Amino acid sequence: MDTAKRLDGIGEYYFSQKLREIETLNNAGKKIINLGIGSPDLAPHPEVIRVLQDEASKPTTHAYQSYKGSPVLRGAVSDWYRRWYSVSLDPATEILPLLGSKEGIMHICMTYLNPGDRVLVPDPGYPTYTSAVKLAGGKPVPYKLTEKNNYEPAFTKLDKKMKKVKLMFVNYPQMPTGKLPSDGLFVKLVAFAKKHNILLVHDNPYSFILNEQPKSMLSVDGAKDHVLELNSLSKSHNMAGWRIGMLCGAANRINEVIRFKSNMDSGMFLPLQLAAAKALQLGREWHDELNAIYRGRREKVYELLDLLGCRYSADQAGLFVWAAIPPEYKDGYVLSDEVLYKAGVFLTPGGIFGDAGKKYIRVSLCAPVQRFEEAISRIGSMLASSTALSLQTTTL
Ligand SMILES: Cc1ncc(COP(=O)(O)O)c(C=O)c1O
């Protein structure tokens, strides 16, 4: 059976393939330490789990739910945005709960793109932006984020690329580079969207991780005219498998996206929504505790990267450390494969996030400290045996 043309050029998601390879290696007895994926290994708050259990045990919570989400969850999102981001959102019209923010990326593309419409996507950036644009018939136009330009868009260069551009994806704290939004960046982005009359989609799942001041692009004056913001409980509340995200923006935009989304799914399980509302009420101490753990792990990641001779900035936010590989490696794929096959440790090659990421690798913070220590010890042994081997060869 031929697959539809829209799948041409769309491969299986990199991690889905790589996890299969890691499973095969594990089945062959290698105990691979996977430091690739940003899936929090810690549990959600016990109160959140209690609400899920209590609500799931009621006979009245199992029916189909509203396409717009429960008013309780929308109210909790509105309070959360006011409390943390100083943004006012009407819970009735300006918030749409999602099954994780990833689906929102696809819904937005399907709602707004016609064949051939161009969409600016960050390079390096989350690969789903590119595939969702392609699946919706649009044309992704990568814009480079370089260390030299502080991982911010080069606006003057972009001004010349704007023909037929309808949408632009942005994401700060940026994944994979860990770059925080500098003062004034969001204002510049909104002004850019206004100047070119495009829809700016800000993807904001990392604002609470290793960052003291969560920011929303919707806090910029007039942002709702040009910005849709995606947010998520996956990383901030250790709920990646629950699939809880949200889309926030002007009522008209939300209604437009509902026209598409309501044809795709039939609402979210009510106990999940009520438990998510509970999670959104957690205070600063929740985030402080999580961040203290991530900070401890990050120290270990620095040790691992130092061992490999990688270079990194120490003021990154989010669930990863992004690091430049040493010059003797052709690219991050070569380094990643060497460490996978010789030390049994998986690190993500930066090239999967776009060409501009080729000379980098990304290390996830989603593993306990002992796993990092084990990874460091394995990589240490790998390096020691390759030094021994090269000494032997020189002597011979
Ligand atoms: C930048 C970025 N956006 C969106 C997502 C998707 O998150 P969710 O679990 O809310 O679908 C991820 C997940 O890794 C991500 O890194």
The ligand as an SDF file (V2000), in Angstrom:
LIG
                    3D

 16 16  0  0  0  0  0  0  0  0999 V2000
   10.4290   22.4550   22.8330 C   0  0  0  0  0  0  0  0  0  0  0  0
    9.3830   21.4340   23.1160 C   0  0  0  0  0  0  0  0  0  0  0  0
    8.1060   21.7220   22.8140 N   0  0  0  0  0  0  0  0  0  0  0  0
    7.1240   20.8420   23.0400 C   0  0  0  0  0  0  0  0  0  0  0  0
    7.3800   19.6020   23.5910 C   0  0  0  0  0  0  0  0  0  0  0  0
    6.2380   18.6550   23.8000 C   0  0  0  0  0  0  0  0  0  0  0  0
    5.8280   18.6020   25.1060 O   0  0  0  0  0  0  0  0  0  0  0  0
    4.4550   17.9420   25.5420 P   0  0  0  0  0  0  0  0  0  0  0  0
    4.8290   16.8180   26.4220 O   0  0  0  0  0  0  0  0  0  0  0  0
    3.7020   19.0260   26.2660 O   0  0  0  0  0  0  0  0  0  0  0  0
    3.7260   17.5020   24.3140 O   0  0  0  0  0  0  0  0  0  0  0  0
    8.6830   19.2450   23.9140 C   0  0  0  0  0  0  0  0  0  0  0  0
    8.9720   17.9090   24.4570 C   0  0  0  0  0  0  0  0  0  0  0  0
   10.0540   17.4360   24.5580 O   0  0  0  0  0  0  0  0  0  0  0  0
    9.7220   20.2020   23.6750 C   0  0  0  0  0  0  0  0  0  0  0  0
   11.0050   19.9220   23.9690 O   0  0  0  0  0  0  0  0  0  0  0  0
  1  2  1  0
  2  3  1  0
  2 15  2  0
  3  4  2  0
  4  5  1  0
  5  6  1  0
  5 12  2  0
  6  7  1  0
  7  8  1  0
  8  9  2  0
  8 10  1  0
  8 11  1  0
 12 13  1  0
 12 15  1  0
 13 14  2  0
 15 16  1  0
M  END
$$$$
